């Protein structure tokens, strides 16, 4: 992964979090963080 791709992905993730916060507040952020942790655990299993 190049630095440019990493920067674009990072900006996309930060932008998505900001849009979620602006539209729905903080309640969805906790739910998404829990689901993201589950996804990381699932991916680690298949690695």
C-alpha positions as CSV (number, residue, x, y, z in Angstrom):
1,X,0.0,0.0,0.0
2,X,1.4,3.3,-1.0
3,X,1.3,6.4,1.2
4,X,-1.2,8.1,-1.1
5,X,-3.6,5.1,-0.9
6,X,-3.3,5.0,2.9
7,X,-3.9,8.8,3.2
8,X,-7.0,8.5,1.0
9,X,-8.4,5.6,3.0
10,X,-7.7,7.4,6.3
11,X,-9.5,10.5,5.1
12,X,-12.4,8.5,3.8
13,X,-12.8,6.8,7.2
14,X,-12.5,10.0,9.1
15,X,-15.0,11.6,6.8
16,X,-17.4,8.7,7.2
17,X,-17.2,9.0,11.0
18,X,-17.8,12.8,10.9
19,X,-20.8,12.4,8.6
20,X,-22.2,9.7,10.9
21,X,-21.7,11.9,14.0
22,X,-23.3,14.9,12.2
23,X,-26.3,13.0,11.1
24,X,-27.0,10.5,13.9
25,X,-25.1,11.7,17.0
26,X,-22.9,9.6,19.2
27,X,-25.2,6.6,19.8
28,X,-24.4,5.0,16.4
29,X,-20.7,5.4,17.0
30,X,-20.6,3.0,19.9
31,X,-22.6,0.4,17.9
32,X,-20.3,0.8,14.9
33,X,-17.2,0.5,17.1
34,X,-18.4,-2.8,18.5
35,X,-19.2,-4.2,15.1
36,X,-15.8,-3.1,13.8
37,X,-14.1,-4.9,16.7
38,X,-16.1,-8.0,15.8
39,X,-15.1,-7.6,12.2
40,X,-11.4,-7.4,13.2
41,X,-11.7,-10.5,15.3
42,X,-13.4,-12.4,12.5
43,X,-10.7,-11.3,10.0
44,X,-7.9,-12.3,12.5
45,X,-9.5,-15.8,12.7
46,X,-9.4,-16.3,8.9
47,X,-5.8,-15.0,8.7
